[in-house]
Amino acid sequence: MPSANHALIKPTRPGGFFMTGTDTDVGKTYVSGCIALSLRQQGLTIAPRKPIASGCLAQTDGSLLSEDALFLQRTTNTSDSLQIICPYRFEPAISPHTAIKQANLDIRLDDLIKACDVPENEFALIEGAGGFYSPLALDGLNKDLAVALRFPVILVVANRLGCLNQALLSIAAIEQAGLSLHSIIVNQPNSSVDPVENHALGLTDFTDVTIFEVDFAKNGQAIVIENWTR
């Protein structure tokens, strides 16, 4: 469970955040958990939504469990069921778009938009799947869902070689979509390497967006710190 100094993530009121990443498996859900704790410390009630997920775990009762949705449920302390948080779940660890086609289902962007509905008095924390241009439905990408929701975007960047190119491409795509990029969060994908070279440090030369960092090197606990100056 993430913990430590989270007060640096300032929300927009009212509204929410749309969480996206430079790629799949960059730590969006873990970072979302850190942000959820930050928002809760500021007195907000959080409504997490991950409308579609693949790579879910088959349960003994035949249902599918999204571990990401379970993590969001716990870190936000919501009373929403896992079915509300993540209504569309698939077992194969493949693109949701491909999983929909393989299952011969008709899940459209409008279905995902409806699945992101939250109560008016709650702050929406919406997590996509994969990168900003990754397909989510038969007729839409993460980008299209983000545009429909119009929430500020938080971009998660994994600190690894090649991340600068991926980050700059994602920033350009978010800006071209007419969306507000709230912040960038650099995540350490490997907690066993210490010290870790900061491959993302050069981002400060190409964007004025606030950059935060999630550090896994402090006894397994996440520290969210604004430690990058420009």
C-alpha positions as CSV (number, residue, x, y, z in Angstrom):
1,M,0.0,0.0,0.0
2,P,1.5,3.4,-0.9
3,S,2.1,5.9,1.8
4,A,4.0,9.1,2.7
5,N,3.9,12.7,1.5
6,H,1.0,13.1,-1.0
7,A,-0.1,16.7,-0.4
8,L,1.6,17.9,-3.6
9,I,-1.1,16.6,-5.9
10,K,-3.7,19.4,-6.0
11,P,-7.1,18.6,-7.5
12,T,-9.3,20.7,-9.7
13,R,-12.7,21.3,-8.1
14,P,-15.1,19.9,-9.0
15,G,-14.1,17.2,-11.4
16,G,-11.5,14.5,-11.6
17,F,-8.3,13.2,-13.2
18,F,-7.8,10.9,-16.2
19,M,-4.8,8.7,-15.6
20,T,-2.8,7.6,-18.7
21,G,0.6,6.2,-19.3
22,T,3.3,6.3,-21.9
23,D,2.8,2.5,-22.4
24,T,1.3,-0.5,-20.7
25,D,2.8,-1.7,-17.4
26,V,4.3,1.7,-16.3
27,G,2.6,1.7,-12.9
28,K,-0.6,3.7,-13.6
29,T,-2.6,1.9,-10.9
30,Y,0.1,2.2,-8.3
31,V,0.5,5.9,-9.0
32,S,-3.3,6.2,-9.0
33,G,-3.3,4.7,-5.5
34,C,-0.8,7.3,-4.4
35,I,-2.9,10.1,-5.8
36,A,-6.0,8.7,-4.2
37,L,-4.3,8.9,-0.8
38,S,-3.3,12.5,-1.5
39,L,-6.8,13.4,-2.4
40,R,-8.3,11.7,0.6
41,Q,-5.9,13.6,2.9
42,Q,-7.3,16.8,1.4
43,G,-10.8,15.7,2.4
44,L,-12.1,14.5,-1.0
45,T,-14.3,11.5,-1.5
46,I,-12.9,9.5,-4.4
47,A,-14.8,7.5,-7.0
48,P,-12.4,5.3,-8.9
49,R,-13.2,4.0,-12.4
50,K,-11.2,1.6,-14.6
51,P,-14.0,0.9,-17.1
52,I,-12.3,-1.9,-18.9
53,A,-9.4,-4.2,-18.1
54,S,-7.8,-7.3,-19.6
55,G,-5.5,-9.8,-17.9
56,C,-8.0,-10.4,-15.2
57,L,-7.9,-13.4,-12.9
58,A,-10.5,-16.2,-13.1
59,Q,-12.2,-16.9,-9.7
60,T,-13.7,-20.1,-8.4
61,D,-17.2,-18.8,-9.0
62,G,-16.5,-18.1,-12.6
63,S,-16.1,-14.4,-12.3
64,L,-13.1,-12.3,-13.3
65,L,-11.1,-10.2,-10.9
66,S,-9.3,-7.1,-12.0
67,E,-6.4,-6.7,-9.5
68,D,-6.1,-3.0,-10.6
69,A,-9.8,-2.4,-9.7
70,L,-9.3,-4.1,-6.4
71,F,-6.2,-1.9,-5.6
72,L,-8.2,1.2,-6.6
73,Q,-11.1,0.1,-4.4
74,R,-8.8,-0.3,-1.4
75,T,-6.7,2.9,-1.8
76,T,-9.7,5.1,-2.4
77,N,-11.6,3.5,0.5
78,T,-14.7,3.6,-1.7
79,S,-17.9,1.7,-1.0
80,D,-18.3,1.1,-4.8
81,S,-18.3,-2.5,-5.8
82,L,-15.7,-3.9,-8.1
83,Q,-18.4,-4.3,-10.7
84,I,-19.1,-0.6,-10.6
85,I,-15.4,0.3,-10.7
86,C,-14.5,-2.1,-13.6
87,P,-17.6,-3.4,-15.4
88,Y,-15.8,-4.8,-18.4
89,R,-13.3,-7.5,-17.6
90,F,-11.4,-10.0,-19.8
91,E,-9.1,-12.8,-18.9
92,P,-6.5,-12.7,-21.8
93,A,-3.7,-10.4,-21.1
94,I,-4.1,-8.6,-24.5
95,S,-5.4,-5.2,-25.7
96,P,-9.0,-4.6,-24.5
97,H,-9.9,-3.9,-28.1
98,T,-8.6,-7.3,-29.2
99,A,-10.3,-9.0,-26.2
100,I,-13.6,-7.5,-27.1
101,K,-13.3,-8.8,-30.7
102,Q,-12.2,-12.3,-29.5
103,A,-15.2,-12.5,-27.2
104,N,-17.6,-11.3,-30.0
105,L,-18.9,-8.5,-27.9
106,D,-20.1,-5.1,-28.9
107,I,-18.5,-2.7,-26.4
108,R,-18.4,0.9,-27.7
109,L,-16.9,4.1,-26.4
110,D,-20.4,5.2,-25.2
111,D,-20.5,2.2,-22.9
112,L,-17.2,3.2,-21.3
113,I,-18.2,6.8,-20.9
114,K,-21.3,5.6,-19.1
115,A,-19.2,3.4,-16.9
116,C,-17.2,6.4,-15.8
117,D,-20.2,8.1,-14.3
118,V,-19.7,9.2,-10.6
119,P,-21.8,10.9,-8.0
120,E,-21.7,14.7,-8.3
121,N,-20.2,15.1,-4.8
122,E,-17.3,12.7,-5.5
123,F,-14.0,13.3,-7.3
124,A,-13.5,11.0,-10.3
125,L,-10.3,9.1,-10.6
126,I,-10.4,7.5,-14.1
127,E,-7.8,5.0,-15.2
128,G,-7.3,4.0,-18.8
129,A,-5.6,0.9,-20.1
130,G,-2.3,1.1,-21.9
131,G,-1.0,4.2,-23.5
132,F,-2.9,7.3,-24.6
133,Y,-3.4,6.0,-28.1
134,S,-4.2,2.4,-27.1
135,P,-7.6,1.1,-28.3
136,L,-10.1,0.7,-25.5
137,A,-13.3,-0.2,-27.4
138,L,-14.4,-1.2,-30.9
139,D,-14.6,2.5,-31.8
140,G,-12.4,4.4,-29.5
141,L,-9.0,4.9,-27.9
142,N,-7.9,6.1,-24.5
143,K,-7.7,9.5,-26.1
144,D,-11.3,9.4,-27.1
145,L,-12.5,8.5,-23.6
146,A,-10.3,11.3,-22.1
147,V,-11.7,13.8,-24.6
148,A,-15.3,12.8,-23.8
149,L,-14.7,13.1,-20.1
150,R,-12.7,16.4,-20.3
151,F,-10.8,15.8,-17.0
152,P,-7.2,17.1,-16.6
153,V,-4.8,14.3,-17.6
154,I,-2.0,12.9,-15.4
155,L,0.7,11.1,-17.4
156,V,2.7,8.3,-15.8
157,V,6.2,7.8,-17.2
158,A,8.3,4.7,-16.3
159,N,11.9,5.6,-15.5
160,R,13.6,3.5,-18.1
161,L,15.7,3.9,-21.2
162,G,13.5,5.3,-24.0
163,C,11.1,7.0,-21.8
164,L,11.9,10.5,-23.1
165,N,10.7,9.7,-26.6
166,Q,7.5,8.0,-25.2
167,A,6.8,10.9,-22.8
168,L,7.2,13.6,-25.5
169,L,5.0,11.7,-27.9
170,S,2.3,11.3,-25.2
171,I,2.5,15.0,-24.2
172,A,2.1,16.0,-27.9
173,A,-0.9,13.7,-28.3
174,I,-2.6,15.0,-25.1
175,E,-2.1,18.6,-26.2
176,Q,-3.3,17.9,-29.8
177,A,-6.4,16.4,-28.3
178,G,-7.1,19.7,-26.6
179,L,-6.8,18.4,-23.1
180,S,-5.1,19.9,-20.1
181,L,-2.0,18.0,-18.9
182,H,-2.1,18.5,-15.1
183,S,1.2,16.8,-14.3
184,I,3.7,14.1,-15.1
185,I,4.6,11.5,-12.6
186,V,7.8,9.5,-13.1
187,N,7.5,6.0,-11.7
188,Q,10.2,3.5,-10.8
189,P,9.3,0.2,-12.5
190,N,11.9,-1.8,-10.6
191,S,12.3,-1.4,-6.9
192,S,15.3,-3.8,-6.7
193,V,17.8,-1.6,-8.4
194,D,19.5,1.0,-6.2
195,P,20.6,3.5,-7.2
196,V,18.4,4.0,-10.2
197,E,19.6,6.2,-13.1
198,N,17.1,8.9,-13.9
199,H,16.4,8.4,-17.5
200,A,13.5,10.9,-17.4
201,L,15.4,13.8,-16.0
202,G,15.7,15.4,-19.5
203,L,12.0,16.0,-19.5
204,T,12.6,19.3,-17.7
205,D,14.2,20.7,-20.8
206,F,11.1,20.1,-23.0
207,T,8.0,20.8,-20.8
208,D,6.9,23.3,-18.2
209,V,4.4,20.8,-16.7
210,T,4.9,20.0,-13.1
211,I,6.8,16.7,-12.7
212,F,6.5,14.5,-9.6
213,E,8.3,11.3,-8.8
214,V,7.2,8.0,-7.1
215,D,10.2,6.5,-5.4
216,F,10.1,2.8,-4.5
217,A,13.5,2.8,-2.8
218,K,12.4,3.8,0.7
219,N,11.8,0.5,2.5
220,G,9.2,-0.5,0.0
221,Q,7.0,2.6,0.6
222,A,6.2,5.1,-2.0
223,I,7.3,8.7,-1.5
224,V,5.6,11.3,-3.8
225,I,7.9,14.3,-3.9
226,E,8.2,17.3,-6.1
227,N,12.0,17.2,-6.4
228,W,12.6,18.4,-9.9
229,T,13.4,22.1,-10.5
230,R,13.5,23.9,-13.8
